[in-house]
């Protein structure tokens, strides 16, 4: 059996669907009930309370571990202890590209701790380090619907955003195929996309122009502080505005694992156009 945490999110939901379609026995874990594919069991649990995860792991061989946010409220040692006690043999951890590219960043320190604790455990592990998610564009949906416009800082700085479904499909392979044990995969889309280009792609998916307005860094920071911790906001703005060469580089990992190139942001926009109408 494979247990998927964060099963209602942008990565967890398609991962559950892919595994179920492949005939795997799956338990989906989330803090709230969810609509799931036929045959998929659901368990409510919160990683901030590791003991709540224990019943979901009964009979599990593999675990997909998604740590919400920067993971600062979750104890990696406690999670690993619960998983080992339940007999879990393999873990696929969804980390972040920043855990590798910005080792000095406080915002990514807890994810790095998770990576270290899992690698040092007796379980085999695969670490996924995606860059920015294409689904972060959902943050623009309200203004696109209301005004056919979106605002963002650093309008012409491009990053190779990845479709969460590609992350899910890589995770599904790693969960089912032991040959990926011990590997760390940097996951990106096929090409850098700037916020201005993202607005054009969303407009093309809708069949109407979407106007782009460039925010100042301070304007973006004030907006982001409404729903993100300050340390995460500052780290995010640093990546968006001053990405390292590695953060702008396209990774071959998706193609290496899946045998095909990653989906484009334009494809993601078409598939999710209803959210912006």
Buried (B, 14 or more C-beta within 10 A) or exposed (E): BBBBBBBBBBBBBBBBBBBBEEEBBBBBBBBEEBEBBEEBEBBEBBBBEBEBBBEBBEEBBBBBBBBBEBBBEBBBEBBBBBBBEBEBBBBBBBBBBBBBBBEEBEBBBBBBBBBEBBBEBEBBBBBBBBBBBBBBBBEBBEBBEEEBBBBBBBBEBBBBBBBBBBBBBBBBBBBBEEEBBEBBBBBBBBBBBBBBBBBBBBBBBBEEEBEBBBBEEEBBBEBBEEEBBEBBBBBBBBBBEEBEEEBBBBBEBBEEBBEEBBBBBBBBBBBBBEBBE
